[in-house]
Amino acid sequence: MPANKIVVHEKSGNILKGTTADFFPKRPLFHLAVGGIHGEEIKKIAVEQLKAIFFVRDFNGNRDYKEMKDHADRPVSGKKIRATFKDGEVISGHAHSINIDQPGIFLVPADQKSNNERVFIIFSSLKQLEVDGSLVTLSS
């Protein structure tokens, strides 16, 4: 199985970069090779301790790029999502399926030029979730 480049944001604010080949949305744990596929340290990551997992094109990204935060009325596949995290960060995009009985959802960013290919948002890290403009009730 190919490894995915990811940036893991913990609820504590800690950020880890590396690769994973065993993340699945319904599993409570996965492994992170810190620093990349040949990382010297392999960490077990508990999904419930996370805010989100960013599947990235490049670990460095472009700090000067200003990401578009909404869909700008362009058509998208799936449901339009606006997620507000408990720490105040807001992320927008679309999702093909939403099941609030799962740990989270995959979101494809609104900005197609984003360094993030997709983001797995953990529901327990959210303050608010809007789907197609309507608020979704999240369990605490």
Residue pairs with C-beta under 8 A, 6 or more apart in sequence:
1 21
1 22
2 21
3 19
3 20
3 21
3 33
3 37
4 19
4 20
4 21
4 23
4 55
5 17
5 18
5 19
5 36
5 55
5 56
5 57
5 58
5 59
6 17
6 18
6 19
6 20
6 23
6 32
6 53
6 54
6 55
6 56
7 15
7 16
7 17
7 53
7 54
7 56
7 59
8 15
8 16
8 17
8 18
8 32
8 45
8 50
8 53
8 54
9 15
9 50
9 51
9 52
9 53
9 54
10 16
10 49
10 50
10 51
11 49
11 50
11 51
11 86
11 125
12 49
13 87
16 32
16 34
16 43
16 45
17 34
17 35
17 59
18 32
18 33
18 34
18 35
18 36
18 39
18 43
19 32
19 33
19 36
19 37
19 39
20 30
20 31
20 32
20 33
20 45
21 31
22 30
22 31
23 30
23 53
23 120
24 30
25 102
25 103
25 104
25 106
25 120
26 102
26 103
27 47
28 46
28 47
28 48
28 103
29 44
29 45
29 46
29 47
30 44
30 45
30 47
31 42
31 43
31 44
31 45
32 39
32 42
32 43
32 45
33 39
33 41
33 42
34 40
34 41
34 42
34 43
35 41
36 59
47 103
47 104
47 122
48 103
48 122
48 124
50 122
50 125
51 85
51 87
51 122
51 125
52 85
52 91
52 104
52 119
52 120
52 121
52 122
52 125
53 119
53 120
54 116
54 119
55 116
55 117
55 118
55 119
55 120
56 115
56 116
56 117
57 115
57 116
57 117
58 115
61 115
62 115
65 113
65 115
67 109
67 111
67 113
67 114
68 110
68 111
68 113
69 90
69 92
69 110
69 111
70 82
70 92
70 110
71 80
71 92
71 94
71 110
72 110
76 94
76 110
77 94
77 96
78 94
78 95
78 96
78 97
78 108
79 94
79 95
79 96
79 98
79 131
79 132
80 92
80 93
80 94
80 130
80 131
80 132
80 133
81 92
81 93
81 94
81 95
81 98
81 105
81 107
81 129
81 130
81 131
82 90
82 91
82 92
82 129
82 130
83 90
83 91
83 92
83 107
83 121
83 126
83 128
83 129
83 130
84 90
84 126
84 127
84 128
84 129
85 91
85 125
85 126
85 127
86 125
86 126
86 127
91 107
91 109
91 119
91 121
92 109
92 110
93 107
93 108
93 109
93 110
93 119
94 107
94 108
94 110
95 105
95 106
95 107
95 108
95 131
96 106
97 105
98 105
98 131
98 136
99 105
100 123
100 136
100 137
100 138
100 139
102 123
103 122
103 123
103 124
104 120
104 121
104 122
104 123
105 120
105 121
105 123
106 118
106 119
106 120
106 121
107 118
107 119
107 120
107 121
108 117
108 118
109 116
109 118
109 119
123 129
123 138
123 139
126 138
128 135
128 138
129 135
129 136
129 138
130 136
